[in-house]
Amino acid sequence: MSEETSEGASPDGTDTTADPRVSVVVPAYRRADVVGRALDSALAQTTTDLEVVVVDDGSDDGTEAVVAAYDDPRVRYLAHEGNRGVSAARNTGVDAATGEYVAFLDSDDEWLPRKLERQLAVLDERGGEWVGVYCDVATADLSLLGRLGAAFSERVVRTGGPVEGGRELAEALVTMRVFMSPGSTLLVEREAVRAAGGFDEGLSIYEDWDLVLRVLAAGRIAHVAEPLAVTHFTGDAPAEAYVENDARYLSRNAALVDDLEARGVPVRHVHRMGLVGHFLAEGRFGDAAAYLDGRVLRRPADLARLAFWSVLGVRARLGGER
């Protein structure tokens, strides 16, 4: 393990003197307990022509020691002197990457072994306008209510949206009709990320969606309909953080939002409903009500979401598991 590209061969004989095809970027902050799982899953990929760039975002819990224990020349360790946030950590990783593609993997998530193989095969079959690909994701560690909520979202909220393409995918993403979890599912041309300006370091939520929207302005992103990434639920940000980040996200993509609104697509209403859900999940009914508008009464799906979120809120107020 080193901070520079190592010469020689990986354990399976892959030549590591040439630039790898894929650079896996793993941002980590105080993840000593789980980062090994993420690294193991990256190194276990059937596609071995890769490097793993771990960016330690100012951890003080032994994250560095965990990474240092990997005796594999494909693993590189970089560190920020202080905590700068996940967007900055990913940008540092992209800047250091040498691969044709970058693939993002959050330090508390993991991949199934054929994840990169399947994604690269799809891109190899497509034309040059296809600059990236994402896969489906499975979520571990969810409660029964969490599993029911995920199933409800897939069947009621995220139905009918295109799952790949260019502008059409951007429209589905900003209206929350497609779920990508790009922080652990996205494989994209390194130069496309750089041309898009990298991650917005002012965003700590929606930062990966925001990047995807800018990539989609110049190219197309494909989809692999297999749950090849596994996310582990480790808690959520407070509702106020969603309010702040949602406003910045919509402002940064105002041209797309305004165009959709002019065509009758209620983008801002959709996002306000998302904020309602975060406040209700914390049992904060008064704060949630501030983001409701009259449209909710005309949209059966919104009424159903309110009912489900209210159940979560009651459980939160009673001290139960959300």
C-alpha distance (Angstrom), angle and dihedral (degrees) to the residues before:
residue distance angle dihedral
M1 . . .
S2 3.76 . .
E3 3.78 143.9 .
E4 3.80 92.1 -115.6
T5 3.80 133.1 56.4
S6 3.81 106.3 -83.2
E7 3.77 124.2 -136.2
G8 3.75 124.2 -132.2
A9 3.77 131.6 45.2
S10 3.77 135.5 -45.0
P11 3.84 118.6 -119.5
D12 3.82 90.9 -89.5
G13 3.79 93.2 51.4
T14 3.81 98.4 -100.1
D15 3.80 111.4 152.8
T16 3.79 108.4 -114.7
T17 3.82 97.1 -176.7
A18 3.82 91.4 85.6
D19 3.78 123.3 66.0
P20 3.82 110.0 -86.2
R21 3.76 121.8 -117.9
V22 3.82 92.5 -126.2
S23 3.79 131.4 34.6
V24 3.80 111.5 -161.3
V25 3.81 110.0 -151.7
V26 3.82 115.2 -155.9
P27 3.83 116.6 -177.3
A28 3.79 112.2 -160.6
Y29 3.79 134.8 -174.7
R30 3.80 119.1 173.1
R31 3.80 91.3 -22.8
A32 3.80 101.4 134.9
D33 3.81 89.6 127.8
V34 3.81 96.9 55.4
V35 3.82 111.5 16.2
G36 3.81 90.7 89.2
R37 3.80 89.9 63.1
A38 3.79 90.8 54.2
L39 3.81 93.1 47.1
D40 3.80 92.6 47.0
S41 3.80 90.3 53.9
A42 3.81 92.4 49.1
L43 3.80 93.4 48.6
A44 3.82 90.8 46.2
Q45 3.82 92.4 61.4
T46 3.78 116.2 128.1
T47 3.79 85.1 -133.1
T48 3.80 101.9 73.8
D49 3.80 99.3 175.8
L50 3.78 92.8 99.3
E51 3.78 147.6 100.6
V52 3.79 126.4 -143.7
V53 3.80 114.9 -140.2
V54 3.80 111.6 -165.6
V55 3.80 114.2 -165.6
D56 3.80 111.1 -162.4
D57 3.80 105.5 -154.8
G58 3.80 97.7 -153.1
S59 3.81 99.9 -59.1
D60 3.80 120.6 177.8
D61 3.81 98.6 -174.6
G62 3.79 105.4 82.1
T63 3.80 98.3 -84.7
E64 3.81 89.3 135.7
A65 3.80 92.2 54.5
V66 3.80 91.6 52.3
V67 3.80 91.8 52.8
A68 3.81 92.6 42.8
A69 3.80 89.7 59.2
Y70 3.81 90.9 68.7
D71 3.80 109.0 99.6
D72 3.79 94.1 -162.5
P73 3.81 123.6 115.4
R74 3.80 90.2 -145.4
V75 3.81 91.2 68.6
R76 3.80 117.6 87.5
Y77 3.81 125.9 -176.5
L78 3.80 125.0 -152.5
A79 3.79 126.3 173.3
H80 3.79 138.7 -159.5
E81 3.79 115.1 -142.9
G82 3.80 89.7 -132.3
N83 3.77 138.9 11.3
R84 3.81 109.3 -75.8
G85 3.81 101.4 163.4
V86 3.77 136.9 -99.3
S87 3.81 95.3 -75.9
A88 3.80 92.4 55.3
A89 3.81 90.5 46.4
R90 3.79 92.1 52.6
N91 3.81 90.9 47.0
T92 3.79 90.2 52.9
G93 3.79 88.9 51.3
V94 3.80 93.3 49.3
D95 3.81 91.1 48.3
A96 3.81 90.0 52.9
A97 3.81 95.3 42.2
T98 3.79 119.2 109.9
G99 3.80 100.4 -176.5
E100 3.77 128.2 107.8
Y101 3.79 87.1 -122.1
V102 3.79 133.6 30.9
A103 3.78 121.4 -147.0
F104 3.78 120.2 -166.4
L105 3.80 122.9 -140.2
D106 3.79 122.9 176.3
S107 3.78 112.4 -135.0
D108 3.81 93.8 -119.3
D109 3.81 94.5 49.4
E110 3.80 134.2 72.0
W111 3.79 142.2 -154.1
L112 3.77 133.1 -131.3
P113 3.83 111.8 -118.3
R114 3.84 98.1 -104.0
K115 3.81 96.2 46.7
L116 3.80 97.9 108.1
E117 3.81 93.5 35.3
R118 3.80 92.4 56.7
Q119 3.79 93.3 44.9
L120 3.80 95.2 48.3
A121 3.81 90.2 48.6
V122 3.80 90.3 55.8
L123 3.80 92.9 49.8
D124 3.80 91.3 46.5
E125 3.81 88.2 57.0
R126 3.81 94.8 49.3
G127 3.78 131.6 74.1
G128 3.77 127.4 -99.0
E129 3.80 93.7 -90.1
W130 3.82 89.2 69.8
V131 3.81 102.8 87.6
G132 3.78 101.0 166.7
V133 3.78 148.1 13.3
Y134 3.79 136.2 -156.3
C135 3.78 132.7 -167.0
D136 3.77 137.2 -145.7
V137 3.77 118.9 -88.1
A138 3.79 136.4 -142.6
T139 3.79 121.0 -150.0
A140 3.78 120.0 -141.3
D141 3.80 129.3 -161.8
L142 3.81 95.8 32.8
S143 3.78 120.8 149.5
L144 3.80 120.0 -125.4
L145 3.79 90.0 -95.5
G146 3.78 90.0 48.3
R147 3.79 91.0 53.6
L148 3.78 91.1 47.7
G149 3.78 90.3 49.3
A150 3.79 92.5 51.1
A151 3.80 91.4 49.5
F152 3.80 90.7 47.7
S153 3.80 92.0 51.3
E154 3.78 92.5 50.7
R155 3.80 94.4 49.2
V156 3.81 101.1 37.3
V157 3.80 110.1 21.7
R158 3.81 105.9 29.4
T159 3.77 100.9 43.5
G160 3.77 128.3 126.0
G161 3.79 97.7 13.4
P162 3.82 122.1 130.4
V163 3.78 111.5 -106.6
E164 3.80 98.4 -156.2
G165 3.77 141.3 21.4
G166 3.80 135.7 71.0
R167 3.79 125.5 -77.1
E168 3.80 91.7 4.3
L169 3.80 90.9 56.2
A170 3.81 90.9 47.3
E171 3.81 89.7 54.4
A172 3.81 91.7 49.4
L173 3.79 91.2 48.3
V174 3.79 97.0 50.2
T175 3.81 90.5 47.4
M176 3.83 90.8 49.4
R177 3.81 94.2 -120.3
V178 3.79 91.3 127.3
F179 3.79 128.9 45.4
M180 3.79 117.1 -151.0
S181 3.81 109.1 161.6
P182 3.84 87.0 -155.2
G183 3.80 92.5 -177.6
S184 3.80 89.0 78.5
T185 3.82 106.0 13.2
L186 3.81 106.7 46.5
L187 3.81 124.9 103.1
V188 3.81 111.4 -179.9
E189 3.78 140.6 162.2
R190 3.80 109.2 -86.1
E191 3.78 92.2 -135.7
A192 3.82 90.9 51.7
V193 3.82 89.5 57.6
R194 3.77 92.0 48.3
A195 3.81 92.5 46.2
A196 3.81 88.7 52.3
G197 3.80 90.5 55.2
G198 3.78 97.5 -109.2
F199 3.78 124.1 -104.5
D200 3.79 121.6 -21.3
E201 3.81 103.0 -112.9
G202 3.79 89.6 -156.8
L203 3.81 90.2 67.4
S204 3.80 123.9 76.6
I205 3.83 93.7 169.0
Y206 3.82 125.4 40.2
E207 3.81 88.2 16.2
D208 3.80 91.6 125.3
W209 3.83 93.2 46.5
D210 3.80 89.0 49.0
L211 3.80 91.3 53.7
V212 3.80 91.4 48.8
L213 3.81 91.4 53.0
R214 3.81 90.4 54.5
V215 3.81 92.3 46.5
L216 3.81 89.3 50.2
A217 3.80 90.0 56.3
A218 3.81 87.4 69.6
G219 3.80 105.9 26.4
R220 3.78 147.3 6.7
I221 3.79 130.1 -94.0
A222 3.80 123.3 -147.4
H223 3.79 130.1 -150.6
V224 3.80 134.2 -133.7
A225 3.80 108.6 -155.6
E226 3.79 95.1 -145.7
P227 3.83 128.0 98.6
L228 3.81 94.7 -120.0
A229 3.82 95.8 151.7
V230 3.79 126.9 60.9
T231 3.78 121.2 -155.1
H232 3.78 122.1 -160.8
F233 3.78 116.1 -146.9
T234 3.80 108.2 -127.6
G235 3.79 100.5 164.8
D236 3.78 136.3 -70.3
A237 3.79 137.8 -100.8
P238 3.83 118.0 -101.8
A239 3.78 117.4 -90.6
E240 3.82 92.0 -109.3
A241 3.80 89.6 62.2
Y242 3.79 89.3 55.5
V243 3.81 90.8 50.9
E244 3.81 92.2 53.0
N245 3.80 96.3 42.8
D246 3.80 94.4 42.8
A247 3.81 90.8 55.2
R248 3.81 91.9 50.7
Y249 3.81 92.3 45.0
L250 3.81 93.2 52.2
S251 3.81 91.9 43.6
R252 3.81 92.3 52.1
N253 3.79 89.6 52.2
A254 3.80 96.7 38.0
A255 3.81 95.6 131.8
L256 3.81 91.8 58.4
V257 3.81 92.5 42.2
D258 3.81 94.0 48.3
D259 3.80 92.1 48.4
L260 3.79 91.6 52.3
E261 3.81 92.6 45.8
A262 3.83 89.4 51.5
R263 3.81 87.7 55.1
G264 3.79 91.3 52.6
V265 3.81 98.6 -99.0
P266 3.83 107.4 137.9
V267 3.80 97.8 -140.8
R268 3.79 96.6 156.5
H269 3.80 91.4 47.4
V270 3.80 89.8 52.8
H271 3.79 90.0 52.6
R272 3.79 93.5 46.2
M273 3.78 88.5 53.7
G274 3.78 88.5 53.5
L275 3.81 89.2 54.9
V276 3.80 89.9 48.5
G277 3.78 87.8 56.6
H278 3.80 93.4 52.4
F279 3.80 93.0 50.2
L280 3.80 92.9 45.1
A281 3.80 91.3 49.5
E282 3.81 87.0 58.8
G283 3.81 91.4 49.5
R284 3.81 92.7 -111.0
F285 3.78 100.3 137.1
G286 3.81 96.7 164.7
D287 3.79 93.3 52.4
A288 3.80 90.2 46.7
A289 3.81 92.1 53.3
A290 3.81 90.6 58.9
Y291 3.81 89.7 68.7
L292 3.80 97.4 48.3
D293 3.78 122.5 103.7
G294 3.79 135.4 -177.4
R295 3.78 93.7 -92.2
V296 3.79 91.1 76.1
L297 3.81 89.7 71.6
R298 3.80 90.6 57.7
R299 3.79 96.3 48.2
P300 3.83 115.2 72.7
A301 3.80 91.5 -165.8
D302 3.80 90.2 57.5
L303 3.80 91.5 50.4
A304 3.78 90.0 51.4
R305 3.80 90.8 49.6
L306 3.81 90.8 50.1
A307 3.78 90.5 52.9
F308 3.80 92.8 50.9
W309 3.80 94.7 44.1
S310 3.80 90.2 48.4
V311 3.80 89.2 58.0
L312 3.80 88.2 54.1
G313 3.79 89.7 48.8
V314 3.79 93.5 52.0
R315 3.79 89.7 50.6
A316 3.80 90.5 49.4
R317 3.81 91.4 50.4
L318 3.79 89.6 50.2
G319 3.78 91.4 49.2
G320 3.80 95.1 -109.8
E321 3.79 128.8 140.3
R322 3.78 113.0 -76.5
